Amino acid sequence: LVYRKTARNFGPVMATAARLVVAQVTEVVETGELDPEAVVTPSIYVDRVVRVGGGER
């Protein structure tokens, strides 16, 4: 997961501590499209992915 704005404060800590992690995303990309250095929470911590309509960027 890559976070935006204030979600970066508590998101990574909560994802590692939670029993169930649901990621709400606007876009799902193929493996290798993201810079590995930009990924804050590895996919191993994500249990579900919910894709929603694109919003502001």
PDB file of N, CA, C and O in Angstrom:
ATOM      1  N   LEU A   1       0.829  -1.183   0.000  1.00  0.00           N
ATOM      2  CA  LEU A   1       0.000   0.000   0.000  1.00  0.00           C
ATOM      3  C   LEU A   1       0.868   1.239   0.000  1.00  0.00           C
ATOM      4  O   LEU A   1       1.928   1.283   0.625  1.00  0.00           O
ATOM      5  N   VAL A   2       0.400   2.229  -0.706  1.00  0.00           N
ATOM      6  CA  VAL A   2       1.029   3.536  -0.715  1.00  0.00           C
ATOM      7  C   VAL A   2      -0.018   4.498  -0.170  1.00  0.00           C
ATOM      8  O   VAL A   2      -1.141   4.541  -0.672  1.00  0.00           O
ATOM      9  N   TYR A   3       0.339   5.264   0.847  1.00  0.00           N
ATOM     10  CA  TYR A   3      -0.621   6.143   1.513  1.00  0.00           C
ATOM     11  C   TYR A   3      -0.530   7.565   0.991  1.00  0.00           C
ATOM     12  O   TYR A   3       0.494   7.990   0.457  1.00  0.00           O
ATOM     13  N   ARG A   4      -1.641   8.297   1.162  1.00  0.00           N
ATOM     14  CA  ARG A   4      -1.681   9.713   0.816  1.00  0.00           C
ATOM     15  C   ARG A   4      -1.993  10.520   2.067  1.00  0.00           C
ATOM     16  O   ARG A   4      -2.752  10.084   2.932  1.00  0.00           O
ATOM     17  N   LYS A   5      -1.412  11.669   2.145  1.00  0.00           N
ATOM     18  CA  LYS A   5      -1.699  12.664   3.175  1.00  0.00           C
ATOM     19  C   LYS A   5      -1.573  12.093   4.579  1.00  0.00           C
ATOM     20  O   LYS A   5      -0.585  11.420   4.874  1.00  0.00           O
ATOM     21  N   THR A   6      -2.545  12.343   5.455  1.00  0.00           N
ATOM     22  CA  THR A   6      -2.420  11.952   6.861  1.00  0.00           C
ATOM     23  C   THR A   6      -2.588  10.458   7.098  1.00  0.00           C
ATOM     24  O   THR A   6      -2.301   9.988   8.199  1.00  0.00           O
ATOM     25  N   ALA A   7      -3.035   9.707   6.125  1.00  0.00           N
ATOM     26  CA  ALA A   7      -3.159   8.252   6.300  1.00  0.00           C
ATOM     27  C   ALA A   7      -1.799   7.623   6.575  1.00  0.00           C
ATOM     28  O   ALA A   7      -1.720   6.516   7.108  1.00  0.00           O
ATOM     29  N   ARG A   8      -0.747   8.314   6.219  1.00  0.00           N
ATOM     30  CA  ARG A   8       0.607   7.803   6.428  1.00  0.00           C
ATOM     31  C   ARG A   8       0.969   7.746   7.914  1.00  0.00           C
ATOM     32  O   ARG A   8       1.867   6.996   8.299  1.00  0.00           O
ATOM     33  N   ASN A   9       0.279   8.531   8.756  1.00  0.00           N
ATOM     34  CA  ASN A   9       0.604   8.586  10.182  1.00  0.00           C
ATOM     35  C   ASN A   9       0.343   7.273  10.903  1.00  0.00           C
ATOM     36  O   ASN A   9       1.246   6.728  11.538  1.00  0.00           O
ATOM     37  N   PHE A  10      -0.885   6.756  10.814  1.00  0.00           N
ATOM     38  CA  PHE A  10      -1.259   5.577  11.577  1.00  0.00           C
ATOM     39  C   PHE A  10      -1.554   4.349  10.724  1.00  0.00           C
ATOM     40  O   PHE A  10      -1.616   3.239  11.252  1.00  0.00           O
ATOM     41  N   GLY A  11      -1.734   4.520   9.432  1.00  0.00           N
ATOM     42  CA  GLY A  11      -2.074   3.409   8.551  1.00  0.00           C
ATOM     43  C   GLY A  11      -1.124   2.228   8.615  1.00  0.00           C
ATOM     44  O   GLY A  11      -1.577   1.098   8.800  1.00  0.00           O
ATOM     45  N   PRO A  12       0.174   2.446   8.468  1.00  0.00           N
ATOM     46  CA  PRO A  12       1.110   1.318   8.490  1.00  0.00           C
ATOM     47  C   PRO A  12       1.122   0.574   9.816  1.00  0.00           C
ATOM     48  O   PRO A  12       1.188  -0.655   9.834  1.00  0.00           O
ATOM     49  N   VAL A  13       1.058   1.296  10.918  1.00  0.00           N
ATOM     50  CA  VAL A  13       1.069   0.659  12.236  1.00  0.00           C
ATOM     51  C   VAL A  13      -0.199  -0.155  12.441  1.00  0.00           C
ATOM     52  O   VAL A  13      -0.141  -1.279  12.939  1.00  0.00           O
ATOM     53  N   MET A  14      -1.335   0.398  12.065  1.00  0.00           N
ATOM     54  CA  MET A  14      -2.603  -0.313  12.226  1.00  0.00           C
ATOM     55  C   MET A  14      -2.662  -1.547  11.326  1.00  0.00           C
ATOM     56  O   MET A  14      -3.203  -2.576  11.730  1.00  0.00           O
ATOM     57  N   ALA A  15      -2.124  -1.460  10.133  1.00  0.00           N
ATOM     58  CA  ALA A  15      -2.140  -2.600   9.215  1.00  0.00           C
ATOM     59  C   ALA A  15      -1.334  -3.768   9.761  1.00  0.00           C
ATOM     60  O   ALA A  15      -1.719  -4.923   9.579  1.00  0.00           O
ATOM     61  N   THR A  16      -0.234  -3.487  10.421  1.00  0.00           N
ATOM     62  CA  THR A  16       0.577  -4.573  10.966  1.00  0.00           C
ATOM     63  C   THR A  16      -0.018  -5.151  12.235  1.00  0.00           C
ATOM     64  O   THR A  16       0.258  -6.302  12.572  1.00  0.00           O
ATOM     65  N   ALA A  17      -0.836  -4.373  12.953  1.00  0.00           N
ATOM     66  CA  ALA A  17      -1.405  -4.836  14.219  1.00  0.00           C
ATOM     67  C   ALA A  17      -2.797  -5.443  14.074  1.00  0.00           C
ATOM     68  O   ALA A  17      -3.234  -6.178  14.960  1.00  0.00           O
ATOM     69  N   ALA A  18      -3.495  -5.158  12.996  1.00  0.00           N
ATOM     70  CA  ALA A  18      -4.891  -5.571  12.843  1.00  0.00           C
ATOM     71  C   ALA A  18      -5.027  -7.054  12.509  1.00  0.00           C
ATOM     72  O   ALA A  18      -4.134  -7.669  11.927  1.00  0.00           O
ATOM     73  N   ARG A  19      -6.170  -7.602  12.895  1.00  0.00           N
ATOM     74  CA  ARG A  19      -6.487  -8.989  12.530  1.00  0.00           C
ATOM     75  C   ARG A  19      -6.976  -9.083  11.093  1.00  0.00           C
ATOM     76  O   ARG A  19      -6.745 -10.085  10.415  1.00  0.00           O
ATOM     77  N   LEU A  20      -7.655  -8.035  10.629  1.00  0.00           N
ATOM     78  CA  LEU A  20      -8.184  -7.996   9.265  1.00  0.00           C
ATOM     79  C   LEU A  20      -7.899  -6.616   8.682  1.00  0.00           C
ATOM     80  O   LEU A  20      -8.257  -5.600   9.278  1.00  0.00           O
ATOM     81  N   VAL A  21      -7.258  -6.583   7.524  1.00  0.00           N
ATOM     82  CA  VAL A  21      -6.938  -5.318   6.863  1.00  0.00           C
ATOM     83  C   VAL A  21      -7.676  -5.267   5.537  1.00  0.00           C
ATOM     84  O   VAL A  21      -7.514  -6.146   4.690  1.00  0.00           O
ATOM     85  N   VAL A  22      -8.495  -4.224   5.361  1.00  0.00           N
ATOM     86  CA  VAL A  22      -9.210  -3.991   4.117  1.00  0.00           C
ATOM     87  C   VAL A  22      -8.631  -2.725   3.500  1.00  0.00           C
ATOM     88  O   VAL A  22      -8.671  -1.658   4.113  1.00  0.00           O
ATOM     89  N   ALA A  23      -8.101  -2.837   2.305  1.00  0.00           N
ATOM     90  CA  ALA A  23      -7.524  -1.687   1.605  1.00  0.00           C
ATOM     91  C   ALA A  23      -8.539  -1.146   0.613  1.00  0.00           C
ATOM     92  O   ALA A  23      -8.982  -1.862  -0.285  1.00  0.00           O
ATOM     93  N   GLN A  24      -8.909   0.130   0.777  1.00  0.00           N
ATOM     94  CA  GLN A  24      -9.793   0.797  -0.166  1.00  0.00           C
ATOM     95  C   GLN A  24      -8.906   1.516  -1.167  1.00  0.00           C
ATOM     96  O   GLN A  24      -8.172   2.434  -0.802  1.00  0.00           O
ATOM     97  N   VAL A  25      -8.970   1.106  -2.428  1.00  0.00           N
ATOM     98  CA  VAL A  25      -8.074   1.654  -3.448  1.00  0.00           C
ATOM     99  C   VAL A  25      -8.862   2.232  -4.611  1.00  0.00           C
ATOM    100  O   VAL A  25      -9.995   1.827  -4.869  1.00  0.00           O
ATOM    101  N   THR A  26      -8.254   3.177  -5.307  1.00  0.00           N
ATOM    102  CA  THR A  26      -8.875   3.726  -6.512  1.00  0.00           C
ATOM    103  C   THR A  26      -8.318   3.077  -7.766  1.00  0.00           C
ATOM    104  O   THR A  26      -8.914   3.162  -8.840  1.00  0.00           O
ATOM    105  N   GLU A  27      -7.170   2.426  -7.623  1.00  0.00           N
ATOM    106  CA  GLU A  27      -6.534   1.798  -8.782  1.00  0.00           C
ATOM    107  C   GLU A  27      -5.739   0.578  -8.342  1.00  0.00           C
ATOM    108  O   GLU A  27      -5.045   0.611  -7.326  1.00  0.00           O
ATOM    109  N   VAL A  28      -5.845  -0.488  -9.108  1.00  0.00           N
ATOM    110  CA  VAL A  28      -5.055  -1.698  -8.882  1.00  0.00           C
ATOM    111  C   VAL A  28      -4.073  -1.798 -10.044  1.00  0.00           C
ATOM    112  O   VAL A  28      -4.468  -1.748 -11.209  1.00  0.00           O
ATOM    113  N   VAL A  29      -2.792  -1.941  -9.720  1.00  0.00           N
ATOM    114  CA  VAL A  29      -1.765  -1.985 -10.763  1.00  0.00           C
ATOM    115  C   VAL A  29      -1.100  -3.358 -10.787  1.00  0.00           C
ATOM    116  O   VAL A  29      -1.182  -4.125  -9.828  1.00  0.00           O
ATOM    117  N   GLU A  30      -0.451  -3.644 -11.890  1.00  0.00           N
ATOM    118  CA  GLU A  30       0.247  -4.915 -12.055  1.00  0.00           C
ATOM    119  C   GLU A  30       1.503  -4.952 -11.187  1.00  0.00           C
ATOM    120  O   GLU A  30       2.047  -3.913 -10.810  1.00  0.00           O
ATOM    121  N   THR A  31       1.945  -6.151 -10.883  1.00  0.00           N
ATOM    122  CA  THR A  31       3.177  -6.332 -10.125  1.00  0.00           C
ATOM    123  C   THR A  31       4.340  -5.682 -10.866  1.00  0.00           C
ATOM    124  O   THR A  31       4.508  -5.874 -12.070  1.00  0.00           O
ATOM    125  N   GLY A  32       5.132  -4.916 -10.139  1.00  0.00           N
ATOM    126  CA  GLY A  32       6.287  -4.260 -10.723  1.00  0.00           C
ATOM    127  C   GLY A  32       6.056  -2.837 -11.180  1.00  0.00           C
ATOM    128  O   GLY A  32       7.011  -2.149 -11.538  1.00  0.00           O
ATOM    129  N   GLU A  33       4.803  -2.371 -11.179  1.00  0.00           N
ATOM    130  CA  GLU A  33       4.520  -1.009 -11.638  1.00  0.00           C
ATOM    131  C   GLU A  33       4.841   0.051 -10.589  1.00  0.00           C
ATOM    132  O   GLU A  33       5.056   1.213 -10.936  1.00  0.00           O
ATOM    133  N   LEU A  34       4.878  -0.326  -9.325  1.00  0.00           N
ATOM    134  CA  LEU A  34       5.194   0.625  -8.259  1.00  0.00           C
ATOM    135  C   LEU A  34       6.663   0.530  -7.886  1.00  0.00           C
ATOM    136  O   LEU A  34       7.263  -0.544  -7.915  1.00  0.00           O
ATOM    137  N   ASP A  35       7.222   1.667  -7.538  1.00  0.00           N
ATOM    138  CA  ASP A  35       8.589   1.694  -7.042  1.00  0.00           C
ATOM    139  C   ASP A  35       8.611   0.999  -5.682  1.00  0.00           C
ATOM    140  O   ASP A  35       7.898   1.435  -4.778  1.00  0.00           O
ATOM    141  N   PRO A  36       9.390  -0.054  -5.500  1.00  0.00           N
ATOM    142  CA  PRO A  36       9.423  -0.778  -4.226  1.00  0.00           C
ATOM    143  C   PRO A  36       9.765   0.109  -3.039  1.00  0.00           C
ATOM    144  O   PRO A  36       9.341  -0.174  -1.919  1.00  0.00           O
ATOM    145  N   GLU A  37      10.518   1.168  -3.259  1.00  0.00           N
ATOM    146  CA  GLU A  37      10.871   2.086  -2.174  1.00  0.00           C
ATOM    147  C   GLU A  37       9.681   2.932  -1.731  1.00  0.00           C
ATOM    148  O   GLU A  37       9.695   3.478  -0.628  1.00  0.00           O
ATOM    149  N   ALA A  38       8.640   3.052  -2.579  1.00  0.00           N
ATOM    150  CA  ALA A  38       7.464   3.859  -2.249  1.00  0.00           C
ATOM    151  C   ALA A  38       6.405   3.060  -1.503  1.00  0.00           C
ATOM    152  O   ALA A  38       5.497   3.645  -0.912  1.00  0.00           O
ATOM    153  N   VAL A  39       6.505   1.747  -1.520  1.00  0.00           N
ATOM    154  CA  VAL A  39       5.516   0.898  -0.850  1.00  0.00           C
ATOM    155  C   VAL A  39       5.755   0.949   0.649  1.00  0.00           C
ATOM    156  O   VAL A  39       6.853   0.655   1.121  1.00  0.00           O
ATOM    157  N   VAL A  40       4.713   1.327   1.401  1.00  0.00           N
ATOM    158  CA  VAL A  40       4.833   1.484   2.846  1.00  0.00           C
ATOM    159  C   VAL A  40       4.383   0.222   3.568  1.00  0.00           C
ATOM    160  O   VAL A  40       5.038  -0.217   4.513  1.00  0.00           O
ATOM    161  N   THR A  41       3.276  -0.364   3.133  1.00  0.00           N
ATOM    162  CA  THR A  41       2.758  -1.583   3.747  1.00  0.00           C
ATOM    163  C   THR A  41       2.770  -2.702   2.710  1.00  0.00           C
ATOM    164  O   THR A  41       2.058  -2.611   1.710  1.00  0.00           O
ATOM    165  N   PRO A  42       3.557  -3.748   2.920  1.00  0.00           N
ATOM    166  CA  PRO A  42       3.608  -4.858   1.969  1.00  0.00           C
ATOM    167  C   PRO A  42       2.269  -5.601   1.883  1.00  0.00           C
ATOM    168  O   PRO A  42       1.477  -5.583   2.825  1.00  0.00           O
ATOM    169  N   SER A  43       2.037  -6.236   0.770  1.00  0.00           N
ATOM    170  CA  SER A  43       0.768  -6.938   0.536  1.00  0.00           C
ATOM    171  C   SER A  43       0.514  -8.072   1.513  1.00  0.00           C
ATOM    172  O   SER A  43      -0.632  -8.493   1.671  1.00  0.00           O
ATOM    173  N   ILE A  44       1.530  -8.569   2.163  1.00  0.00           N
ATOM    174  CA  ILE A  44       1.353  -9.659   3.124  1.00  0.00           C
ATOM    175  C   ILE A  44       0.418  -9.253   4.259  1.00  0.00           C
ATOM    176  O   ILE A  44      -0.203 -10.118   4.877  1.00  0.00           O
ATOM    177  N   TYR A  45       0.305  -7.957   4.545  1.00  0.00           N
ATOM    178  CA  TYR A  45      -0.558  -7.465   5.617  1.00  0.00           C
ATOM    179  C   TYR A  45      -1.987  -7.198   5.163  1.00  0.00           C
ATOM    180  O   TYR A  45      -2.851  -6.951   6.005  1.00  0.00           O
ATOM    181  N   VAL A  46      -2.264  -7.237   3.864  1.00  0.00           N
ATOM    182  CA  VAL A  46      -3.588  -6.902   3.332  1.00  0.00           C
ATOM    183  C   VAL A  46      -4.396  -8.172   3.105  1.00  0.00           C
ATOM    184  O   VAL A  46      -3.953  -9.090   2.414  1.00  0.00           O
ATOM    185  N   ASP A  47      -5.605  -8.213   3.705  1.00  0.00           N
ATOM    186  CA  ASP A  47      -6.474  -9.377   3.565  1.00  0.00           C
ATOM    187  C   ASP A  47      -7.513  -9.209   2.459  1.00  0.00           C
ATOM    188  O   ASP A  47      -7.852 -10.177   1.779  1.00  0.00           O
ATOM    189  N   ARG A  48      -8.019  -7.995   2.274  1.00  0.00           N
ATOM    190  CA  ARG A  48      -9.050  -7.729   1.276  1.00  0.00           C
ATOM    191  C   ARG A  48      -8.727  -6.419   0.558  1.00  0.00           C
ATOM    192  O   ARG A  48      -8.139  -5.509   1.141  1.00  0.00           O
ATOM    193  N   VAL A  49      -9.118  -6.336  -0.714  1.00  0.00           N
ATOM    194  CA  VAL A  49      -8.950  -5.110  -1.493  1.00  0.00           C
ATOM    195  C   VAL A  49     -10.303  -4.735  -2.072  1.00  0.00           C
ATOM    196  O   VAL A  49     -10.961  -5.552  -2.716  1.00  0.00           O
ATOM    197  N   VAL A  50     -10.717  -3.484  -1.838  1.00  0.00           N
ATOM    198  CA  VAL A  50     -11.976  -2.971  -2.366  1.00  0.00           C
ATOM    199  C   VAL A  50     -11.637  -1.819  -3.301  1.00  0.00           C
ATOM    200  O   VAL A  50     -11.068  -0.811  -2.883  1.00  0.00           O
ATOM    201  N   ARG A  51     -11.993  -1.981  -4.569  1.00  0.00           N
ATOM    202  CA  ARG A  51     -11.720  -0.927  -5.553  1.00  0.00           C
ATOM    203  C   ARG A  51     -12.935  -0.017  -5.639  1.00  0.00           C
ATOM    204  O   ARG A  51     -14.056  -0.482  -5.849  1.00  0.00           O
ATOM    205  N   VAL A  52     -12.707   1.284  -5.476  1.00  0.00           N
ATOM    206  CA  VAL A  52     -13.776   2.279  -5.546  1.00  0.00           C
ATOM    207  C   VAL A  52     -13.496   3.219  -6.706  1.00  0.00           C
ATOM    208  O   VAL A  52     -12.391   3.234  -7.250  1.00  0.00           O
ATOM    209  N   GLY A  53     -14.495   4.001  -7.082  1.00  0.00           N
ATOM    210  CA  GLY A  53     -14.324   4.945  -8.181  1.00  0.00           C
ATOM    211  C   GLY A  53     -13.224   5.936  -7.910  1.00  0.00           C
ATOM    212  O   GLY A  53     -12.931   6.264  -6.760  1.00  0.00           O
ATOM    213  N   GLY A  54     -12.616   6.412  -8.977  1.00  0.00           N
ATOM    214  CA  GLY A  54     -11.529   7.380  -8.844  1.00  0.00           C
ATOM    215  C   GLY A  54     -12.030   8.696  -8.288  1.00  0.00           C
ATOM    216  O   GLY A  54     -13.103   9.168  -8.664  1.00  0.00           O
ATOM    217  N   GLY A  55     -11.275   9.276  -7.416  1.00  0.00           N
ATOM    218  CA  GLY A  55     -11.622  10.559  -6.825  1.00  0.00           C
ATOM    219  C   GLY A  55     -10.568  11.579  -7.165  1.00  0.00           C
ATOM    220  O   GLY A  55      -9.945  11.522  -8.225  1.00  0.00           O
ATOM    221  N   GLU A  56     -10.371  12.519  -6.252  1.00  0.00           N
ATOM    222  CA  GLU A  56      -9.346  13.536  -6.452  1.00  0.00           C
ATOM    223  C   GLU A  56      -7.963  12.910  -6.434  1.00  0.00           C
ATOM    224  O   GLU A  56      -7.768  11.852  -5.836  1.00  0.00           O
ATOM    225  N   ARG A  57      -7.033  13.531  -7.063  1.00  0.00           N
ATOM    226  CA  ARG A  57      -5.647  13.049  -7.051  1.00  0.00           C
ATOM    227  C   ARG A  57      -4.756  14.110  -6.527  1.00  0.00           C
ATOM    228  O   ARG A  57      -3.545  13.908  -6.434  1.00  0.00           O
TER     229      ARG A  57
END
